[in-house]
Amino acid sequence: MKMIDIIGKKRAGMELTTEEISFFIQNYTDGSIPDYQVSALLMAICFQKMNMRETSDLTMAMVSSGDVLDLSNIEGIKVDKHSTGGVGDTTTLVLTPMVAALGIPVAKMSGRGLGHTGGTIDKLESFTGFSVEISEEQFINNVNNNKIAIMAQTADLAPADKKLYALRDVTATVENISLISSSIMSKKIAAGADAIVLDVKVGDGAFMKSFEDAKELAEAMVSIGKSVDRNTVAVISDMDQPLGFAVGNALEVKEAIDTLNGVGPKDLLELCLTLGSNMVVLARKAETVEEAREMLIKVIEDKSALKKLKEFIVSQGGNSNQVDNTELLPKAKYVVEVKSEIDGYVSKIDSQHIGLIAMELGAGRATKEDDIDLAVGIVLNKKRGEKVLKGDTLAFIHSNNENKIEKATKDIIDSYHITSENKEAVPLIYGVIR
């Protein structure tokens, strides 16, 4: 079998066999096939596309390229949740303790933030002493004992995806449904979950800008899950404005705690209830999403989800006093109001711009090597559909660098679209793919 023949076959629009896909992934992972040949194949895939059988084979070949986490020693149905990335997306910190409080094991691998999207691990490290660098044995023990653990993704998990993604990023071959869906699903399957709930974002702050593209991606990932016997559900949710109000690590942690206390943003809570109810049904703890939703509301009302968050933080070395008193979380030196210059209604907030402004303040990374400031970020005060008068506060800048405030203020004002008439509401949940 030769790589040049595989490239030519896909260039001609023909299907690749399971063996050809496995050959390409295996030999690229071990360095036998050079980047330039793989680049040619990726471009051929972008032009000629892959069918669902090819996409599933590509996913499983990437799963087989490295370690597969064995979670068989964890009791119960393990349900994982994955977001395609957004701004102010704090769902993991709210959702996982809610689900774990119902006795459902949540064994999750998460990553760090890069660019305008935040990372769950960075947020969790706002808790003094908290560590995701735990052994596989401790990870499994924590889930069995507390029903929840989160650890960093290992380099040995789907290493083919890591190599392919780096190459796609520099060869303009990122935007292909088969390549995107196999990248996401290979890591989720290798992480060992029995069932997967996907939060597919759509809008300005998401990778998928249109509903049609988001729906196609959601359907592809659900089909991959089905083909490898993983119950998979995808929720398509709005990212045309930041989720919740807070954008920045410790600020988002505080907002997550507020939500578990029953006083968080309505959109964040609603998305967590939608994602969570599907997780509960997949774990067979409820017959319907309506029943599951009531169960999740109860664990917020009786504070058992908040208690579960504290147990989780302590189990991984963190300071649970910061849950009881969020004033103990990292705080910025400067908090500055950004005021509206005109009257009207908020018709849109450029999510990606808000995420990039937070990154420039120090809340995110431009490169993987960058350090982040856990305390800084932005807290929105007005969201889409709200009436605004000149002089009203649009947002609060949290910064440790006084020199960055003036530019951040101008950029936030530019990110708010204020119109004379209130535009039609955009849904938070566009649909659920089962």
LOLO-574434 format. One record per residue (C-alpha): residue number from 1; residue in three letters; x, y, z negated. Coordinates in Angstrom, 3 decimals. Each point is the difference from the previous one (the first is absolute). Example, Ala and Ser with C-alpha at 12.3 -4.5 7.8 and 13.67 -1.06 7.14 Angstrom:
<rs>
- i aa px py pz
- 1 ala 12.300 -4.500 -7.800
- 2 ser 1.370 3.440 0.660
</rs>
This chain:
<rs>
- i aa px py pz
- 1 met 0.000 0.000 0.000
- 2 lys 1.380 3.416 1.003
- 3 met -0.978 3.447 -1.252
- 4 ile 0.160 1.476 3.512
- 5 asp -2.695 -2.440 1.139
- 6 ile -2.237 0.962 -2.938
- 7 ile 0.423 3.707 0.842
- 8 gly -0.835 -0.624 3.656
- 9 lys -3.038 -2.093 -0.876
- 10 lys -1.517 2.674 -2.237
- 11 arg 0.918 2.756 2.493
- 12 ala -2.090 -1.900 2.545
- 13 gly -2.960 0.032 -2.418
- 14 met 0.112 -3.710 -0.857
- 15 glu -0.674 -1.569 -3.414
- 16 leu 2.977 -1.022 -2.106
- 17 thr -0.141 -3.452 -1.584
- 18 thr 0.271 -0.612 -3.734
- 19 glu 3.467 -1.470 0.600
- 20 glu 1.176 3.028 1.986
- 21 ile -1.157 2.414 -2.703
- 22 ser 1.678 -2.094 -2.730
- 23 phe 3.220 -0.150 2.057
- 24 phe 0.077 3.773 0.424
- 25 ile -0.677 0.760 -3.703
- 26 gln 2.350 -2.641 -1.398
- 27 asn 2.931 0.897 2.227
- 28 tyr -0.465 3.739 -0.380
- 29 thr -0.101 -0.338 -3.790
- 30 asp 3.296 -1.939 -0.103
- 31 gly 1.677 2.406 2.437
- 32 ser 0.214 -2.326 3.012
- 33 ile -2.116 2.291 2.208
- 34 pro 1.201 3.612 0.491
- 35 asp -2.092 3.101 -0.630
- 36 tyr -0.114 0.979 3.667
- 37 gln -1.786 -3.205 1.007
- 38 val -2.489 0.265 -2.858
- 39 ser -0.605 3.656 0.927
- 40 ala -0.884 -1.121 3.526
- 41 leu -2.427 -2.615 -1.323
- 42 leu -1.641 2.475 -2.387
- 43 met -0.550 2.449 2.852
- 44 ala -1.480 -2.807 2.129
- 45 ile -2.351 -0.858 -2.892
- 46 cys -1.065 3.666 -0.256
- 47 phe -0.856 0.092 3.706
- 48 gln -1.481 -3.488 0.438
- 49 lys -1.301 -0.563 -3.568
- 50 met -0.453 -3.286 -1.876
- 51 asn -3.170 -2.000 -0.531
- 52 met -1.143 -1.098 -3.468
- 53 arg 1.683 -3.410 0.216
- 54 glu 3.329 1.626 0.882
- 55 thr -0.466 2.595 -2.754
- 56 ser -0.703 -2.708 -2.599
- 57 asp 3.038 -1.976 1.172
- 58 leu 2.162 3.126 -0.229
- 59 thr -1.263 0.627 -3.539
- 60 met 0.749 -3.529 -1.195
- 61 ala 3.410 -0.031 1.692
- 62 met 0.871 3.127 -2.006
- 63 val -1.365 -1.606 -3.177
- 64 ser 2.247 -3.024 0.636
- 65 ser 3.070 2.217 0.564
- 66 gly 0.551 0.307 -3.755
- 67 asp -1.297 -0.917 -3.430
- 68 val -3.662 -0.646 -0.734
- 69 leu -1.019 0.765 -3.572
- 70 asp -1.452 -3.086 -1.671
- 71 leu -2.850 1.113 -2.267
- 72 ser -1.445 -3.475 -0.533
- 73 asn 0.836 0.184 -3.721
- 74 ile -2.369 2.944 -0.393
- 75 glu -3.481 -1.099 -1.010
- 76 gly -2.948 1.157 2.099
- 77 ile -0.437 1.608 3.407
- 78 lys 2.717 2.582 0.569
- 79 val -1.338 3.075 1.787
- 80 asp 2.276 2.688 1.444
- 81 lys -0.793 3.463 1.323
- 82 his 1.939 1.941 2.605
- 83 ser -0.376 3.546 1.301
- 84 thr 1.308 1.094 3.393
- 85 gly 1.200 3.184 -1.716
- 86 gly -1.352 3.445 -0.737
- 87 val 0.323 3.160 -2.080
- 88 gly -1.044 -0.026 -3.659
- 89 asp -0.844 -3.698 0.292
- 90 thr -0.008 -1.090 -3.641
- 91 thr -2.332 -2.961 0.460
- 92 thr 2.446 -2.707 -1.161
- 93 leu 0.450 1.631 -3.413
- 94 val -3.770 0.205 -0.511
- 95 leu -1.112 -3.137 1.781
- 96 thr 2.367 -2.663 -1.313
- 97 pro -0.816 0.454 -3.723
- 98 met -3.731 0.104 0.837
- 99 val 0.189 -3.325 1.821
- 100 ala 2.375 -1.546 -2.559
- 101 ala -2.387 1.011 -2.803
- 102 leu -2.512 -2.432 1.557
- 103 gly 2.485 -2.853 -0.388
- 104 ile 1.089 -0.011 3.654
- 105 pro 3.763 -0.500 0.499
- 106 val 1.667 2.897 1.828
- 107 ala 3.521 -0.924 1.092
- 108 lys 1.192 2.895 2.140
- 109 met 3.153 0.977 1.818
- 110 ser 0.275 3.717 0.773
- 111 gly 2.438 2.371 1.634
- 112 arg 1.394 3.478 -0.449
- 113 gly -1.191 3.075 1.827
- 114 leu 1.571 1.329 3.192
- 115 gly -0.978 3.144 1.878
- 116 his -3.405 1.519 -0.752
- 117 thr -1.465 -3.143 -1.611
- 118 gly 0.562 -0.874 -3.651
- 119 gly 1.223 -3.316 -1.397
- 120 thr -1.629 -1.909 -2.854
- 121 ile 3.336 -0.877 -1.583
- 122 asp 1.097 3.651 -0.161
- 123 lys -3.282 0.910 -1.683
- 124 leu 0.319 -2.777 -2.570
- 125 glu 3.523 1.136 -0.876
- 126 ser -1.584 3.173 -1.398
- 127 phe -0.480 -2.177 -3.098
- 128 thr 3.194 0.162 -2.028
- 129 gly 1.815 -3.348 0.088
- 130 phe -2.327 -1.659 2.507
- 131 ser 1.786 -2.446 2.316
- 132 val -1.032 -1.909 3.105
- 133 glu 3.338 -1.812 0.054
- 134 ile -1.338 -3.130 -1.677
- 135 ser 0.752 -3.642 0.732
- 136 glu -2.437 -2.202 1.888
- 137 glu -0.461 -2.015 -3.212
- 138 gln -0.907 3.101 -2.021
- 139 phe -2.264 1.174 2.819
- 140 ile -1.979 -3.260 -0.116
- 141 asn -0.061 -0.078 -3.819
- 142 asn -1.305 3.566 -0.157
- 143 val -2.832 -0.809 2.390
- 144 asn -0.946 -3.130 -1.980
- 145 asn 0.152 1.898 -3.307
- 146 asn -1.381 3.423 0.993
- 147 lys -1.581 -0.695 3.423
- 148 ile 2.145 2.738 1.571
- 149 ala 3.584 0.583 1.140
- 150 ile 1.621 2.145 2.675
- 151 met 3.523 -0.539 1.257
- 152 ala 2.174 1.480 2.742
- 153 gln 0.040 -1.664 3.392
- 154 thr 3.085 -2.161 0.387
- 155 ala 2.356 0.202 2.975
- 156 asp -0.564 -3.703 0.655
- 157 leu -3.739 0.441 0.559
- 158 ala -0.721 0.019 3.770
- 159 pro 3.509 1.273 0.937
- 160 ala -0.895 -0.222 3.708
- 161 asp -2.583 2.744 -0.536
- 162 lys 2.591 2.278 -1.588
- 163 lys 2.337 -0.398 2.996
- 164 leu -2.802 0.376 2.542
- 165 tyr -1.478 3.078 -1.674
- 166 ala 3.353 1.788 -0.028
- 167 leu 0.382 -0.733 3.729
- 168 arg -3.582 0.992 0.846
- 169 asp 0.502 3.297 -1.803
- 170 val 2.798 1.056 2.382
- 171 thr -1.347 -1.504 3.236
- 172 ala -3.524 1.554 0.079
- 173 thr -1.617 -3.415 -0.493
- 174 val -1.753 0.596 -3.320
- 175 glu -3.498 0.632 1.332
- 176 asn -1.202 -3.450 1.020
- 177 ile -2.811 -1.767 -1.867
- 178 ser 1.642 -3.451 0.116
- 179 leu 3.327 1.351 -1.274
- 180 ile -1.620 2.103 -2.736
- 181 ser -2.398 -2.704 -1.212
- 182 ser 2.635 -2.757 -0.009
- 183 ser 2.385 2.270 -1.922
- 184 ile -2.555 0.666 -2.746
- 185 met -1.442 -3.497 -0.199
- 186 ser 3.353 -1.824 0.032
- 187 lys 0.980 1.750 -3.242
- 188 lys -3.404 -0.575 -1.613
- 189 ile -0.035 -3.709 0.885
- 190 ala 3.625 -0.469 -1.113
- 191 ala -0.939 1.635 -3.324
- 192 gly -2.156 -3.039 -0.749
- 193 ala -3.536 1.370 -0.459
- 194 asp -3.006 -2.261 0.589
- 195 ala -2.193 2.891 1.188
- 196 ile 0.771 3.496 1.283
- 197 val -1.954 3.267 0.006
- 198 leu 1.352 2.603 2.417
- 199 asp -0.579 3.745 -0.220
- 200 val 0.410 1.219 3.578
- 201 lys 0.320 3.775 0.005
- 202 val -1.212 2.195 2.860
- 203 gly 0.502 3.708 0.588
- 204 asp 2.598 2.764 -0.067
- 205 gly 2.011 -1.454 -2.896
- 206 ala -0.142 -3.602 1.261
- 207 phe 1.987 -1.950 2.552
- 208 met -3.199 -0.731 1.924
- 209 lys -1.495 3.345 1.051
- 210 ser -3.254 -1.241 1.571
- 211 phe -2.746 -2.276 -1.299
- 212 glu 0.284 -2.194 3.126
- 213 asp 3.701 -0.672 -0.643
- 214 ala -0.584 -0.605 -3.721
- 215 lys -2.820 -2.438 0.762
- 216 glu 2.149 -1.895 2.507
- 217 leu 2.814 -0.276 -2.564
- 218 ala -2.415 -1.108 -2.748
- 219 glu -1.542 -2.670 2.232
- 220 ala 3.432 -1.284 1.039
- 221 met 1.184 -0.373 -3.599
- 222 val -3.215 -1.700 -1.118
- 223 ser 0.354 -2.425 2.932
- 224 ile 3.611 -0.754 -0.966
- 225 gly -1.083 -0.684 -3.581
- 226 lys -2.747 -2.335 1.174
- 227 ser 2.381 -1.857 2.332
- 228 val 2.331 -0.877 -2.902
- 229 asp -2.755 -0.802 -2.539
- 230 arg 0.218 3.261 -1.971
- 231 asn -3.380 1.566 -0.752
- 232 thr 0.500 3.564 1.196
- 233 val -2.207 3.096 -0.123
- 234 ala 0.869 3.422 1.430
- 235 val -1.537 3.276 -1.182
- 236 ile 0.399 2.940 2.392
- 237 ser 0.281 3.186 -2.074
- 238 asp 0.492 3.698 0.627
- 239 met 3.409 1.670 -0.147
- 240 asp -0.971 3.248 1.726
- 241 gln 0.563 1.649 -3.361
- 242 pro 2.048 -1.213 -2.989
- 243 leu -1.686 -2.549 -2.245
- 244 gly -0.893 1.476 -3.369
- 245 phe 1.652 3.277 -1.013
- 246 ala 3.569 -0.897 -1.007
- 247 val 2.940 -0.490 2.381
- 248 gly 3.217 -0.881 -1.818
- 249 asn 1.119 -2.839 -2.220
- 250 ala -0.706 0.923 -3.639
- 251 leu -2.906 2.187 1.131
- 252 glu -1.599 -3.006 1.700
- 253 val 0.635 -2.184 -3.053
- 254 lys -1.874 2.526 -2.139
- 255 glu -2.858 -0.025 2.508
- 256 ala -0.117 -3.812 -0.087
- 257 ile -0.222 0.063 -3.797
- 258 asp -2.742 2.641 0.195
- 259 thr -1.913 -2.269 2.391
- 260 leu 0.269 -2.968 -2.372
- 261 asn -1.296 2.343 -2.714
- 262 gly -3.033 0.729 2.174
- 263 val 0.944 3.605 0.831
- 264 gly 1.928 -0.407 3.251
- 265 pro -0.779 1.205 3.538
- 266 lys -3.158 -1.470 1.503
- 267 asp 1.613 -1.009 3.303
- 268 leu 2.845 -1.880 -1.701
- 269 leu -2.433 -1.870 -2.249
- 270 glu -2.330 -0.828 2.899
- 271 leu 2.803 -1.427 2.135
- 272 cys 1.291 -2.060 -2.936
- 273 leu -3.495 -1.382 -0.611
- 274 thr -0.338 -0.927 3.683
- 275 leu 3.398 -1.674 0.216
- 276 gly -0.351 -1.570 -3.444
- 277 ser -3.460 -1.449 0.579
- 278 asn 1.323 -1.822 3.067
- 279 met 2.953 -1.316 -2.037
- 280 val -2.392 -1.276 -2.688
- 281 val -2.151 -1.795 2.588
- 282 leu 3.054 -1.584 1.651
- 283 ala 1.131 -1.177 -3.445
- 284 arg -3.465 -1.604 -0.398
- 285 lys -0.803 1.917 -3.152
- 286 ala -3.150 1.452 1.582
- 287 glu -2.406 -1.065 2.727
- 288 thr -0.518 3.456 1.513
- 289 val 1.893 3.281 0.231
- 290 glu -2.901 1.675 -1.819
- 291 glu 0.389 -2.342 -2.966
- 292 ala 3.787 0.446 0.090
- 293 arg -0.363 3.788 0.047
- 294 glu -2.082 -0.059 -3.206
- 295 met 2.656 -2.173 -1.651
- 296 leu 2.726 2.492 0.942
- 297 ile -2.009 2.975 -1.245
- 298 lys -0.419 -1.773 -3.329
- 299 val 3.763 -0.531 -0.526
- 300 ile 0.461 3.755 0.412
- 301 glu -2.857 0.837 -2.354
- 302 asp 1.166 -2.383 -2.744
- 303 lys 3.688 1.063 0.482
- 304 ser 1.178 -3.581 0.609
- 305 ala 1.605 1.069 3.305
- 306 leu 1.908 2.758 -1.807
- 307 lys 1.095 -2.531 -2.624
- 308 lys 1.179 -2.309 2.796
- 309 leu 2.079 2.819 1.493
- 310 lys 1.725 0.487 -3.355
- 311 glu 0.711 -3.743 -0.327
- 312 phe 1.486 0.007 3.497
- 313 ile 2.221 3.044 -0.657
- 314 val 1.324 -1.514 -3.267
- 315 ser 0.621 -3.413 1.598
- 316 gln 2.422 1.602 2.472
- 317 gly 1.837 2.171 -2.524
- 318 gly -2.006 3.214 0.303
- 319 asn -1.258 2.413 -2.649
- 320 ser -3.766 -0.481 -0.444
- 321 asn -0.213 3.152 -2.160
- 322 gln 0.108 1.882 3.306
- 323 val -3.354 -1.592 0.870
- 324 asp -1.537 1.284 -3.243
- 325 asn 1.612 3.418 0.396
- 326 thr 0.696 0.970 3.617
- 327 glu 1.803 3.139 -1.201
- 328 leu 2.943 -2.365 -0.663
- 329 leu 0.340 -0.742 3.724
- 330 pro 2.661 1.946 1.968
- 331 lys -1.048 3.635 0.384
- 332 ala 1.208 2.702 2.388
- 333 lys 1.530 3.263 -1.226
- 334 tyr -2.172 2.186 2.235
- 335 val -3.749 -0.293 0.703
- 336 val -1.182 2.589 2.526
- 337 glu -3.484 0.657 1.403
- 338 val -0.559 0.228 3.747
- 339 lys -2.920 2.342 0.721
- 340 ser -2.279 0.235 3.018
- 341 glu 0.411 3.020 2.233
- 342 ile -3.519 -0.219 1.480
- 343 asp -3.595 -1.019 -0.752
- 344 gly -1.600 -3.073 1.541
- 345 tyr -0.224 -3.776 -0.256
- 346 val 2.843 -2.524 -0.023
- 347 ser -0.502 -1.899 3.267
- 348 lys 3.290 -1.907 0.017
- 349 ile 3.212 -0.474 -1.966
- 350 asp 3.009 -1.147 2.018
- 351 ser 0.938 -3.080 -2.029
- 352 gln 3.313 -0.625 1.678
- 353 his 1.071 3.617 -0.522
- 354 ile -0.938 -0.176 -3.698
- 355 gly 2.032 -3.198 -0.339
- 356 leu 2.998 1.600 1.705
- 357 ile -0.251 3.112 -2.208
- 358 ala 0.044 -2.252 -3.082
- 359 met 3.004 -1.808 1.455
- 360 glu 1.836 3.318 0.481
- 361 leu -0.739 0.870 -3.633
- 362 gly 1.818 -3.236 -0.910
- 363 ala -2.897 -2.438 -0.445
- 364 gly 0.986 -2.173 2.983
- 365 arg 2.934 -1.180 2.082
- 366 ala 1.070 1.046 3.483
- 367 thr 2.430 -2.972 -0.007
- 368 lys 0.140 -3.144 -2.122
- 369 glu 3.093 1.335 -1.796
- 370 asp -1.683 3.190 -1.280
- 371 asp -0.718 0.468 -3.698
- 372 ile -3.482 1.129 -1.004
- 373 asp -1.295 2.263 -2.737
- 374 leu -2.818 -1.833 -1.778
- 375 ala -1.481 3.205 -1.469
- 376 val -0.608 2.086 3.107
- 377 gly -2.773 0.112 2.581
- 378 ile -3.323 1.632 0.774
- 379 val -3.395 -0.137 -1.695
- 380 leu -2.833 1.053 2.282
- 381 asn -2.811 2.072 -1.486
- 382 lys -2.294 0.167 3.045
- 383 lys -0.933 -2.883 2.279
- 384 arg -1.806 -0.310 3.312
- 385 gly -3.570 1.373 -0.013
- 386 glu 0.517 2.329 -2.991
- 387 lys -0.769 3.708 0.141
- 388 val 2.966 2.333 -0.494
- 389 leu 0.137 3.730 -0.769
- 390 lys 3.024 2.200 0.621
- 391 gly 2.221 -0.284 -3.084
- 392 asp -1.268 -3.456 -0.995
- 393 thr 2.674 -2.543 -0.892
- 394 leu 0.522 -2.526 2.803
- 395 ala 2.752 -2.001 -1.693
- 396 phe 2.705 -0.041 -2.670
- 397 ile 3.679 -0.416 0.865
- 398 his 2.061 -1.957 -2.551
- 399 ser 3.705 0.706 0.607
- 400 asn 3.340 -0.116 -1.773
- 401 asn 1.590 2.280 2.599
- 402 glu -1.253 3.583 0.023
- 403 asn 1.508 0.596 3.441
- 404 lys -2.319 -2.561 1.618
- 405 ile -3.257 1.527 -1.225
- 406 glu -0.419 2.834 2.536
- 407 lys 0.293 -2.291 3.043
- 408 ala -2.207 -2.665 -1.611
- 409 thr -2.666 2.651 -0.661
- 410 lys -0.051 1.128 3.642
- 411 asp -0.010 -3.589 1.270
- 412 ile -2.916 -1.003 -2.242
- 413 ile -2.058 2.998 1.178
- 414 asp 0.762 -1.041 3.604
- 415 ser -1.118 -3.577 -0.793
- 416 tyr -3.467 1.150 -1.079
- 417 his -2.510 0.546 2.818
- 418 ile -2.678 2.385 -1.279
- 419 thr -2.967 0.726 2.277
- 420 ser -3.049 2.225 -0.270
- 421 glu -2.394 -2.953 0.163
- 422 asn 0.068 -3.277 -1.884
- 423 lys 0.726 -2.806 2.443
- 424 glu -1.573 -3.445 0.052
- 425 ala 1.260 -2.286 -2.770
- 426 val 2.642 -2.623 0.853
- 427 pro -0.622 -3.411 -1.607
- 428 leu 2.411 -1.380 -2.584
- 429 ile -0.662 -3.589 1.110
- 430 tyr -0.374 -0.555 3.743
- 431 gly -0.687 -3.706 -0.195
- 432 val 0.989 -3.402 -1.356
- 433 ile 1.376 -2.780 2.238
- 434 arg -0.523 -3.517 -1.324
</rs>
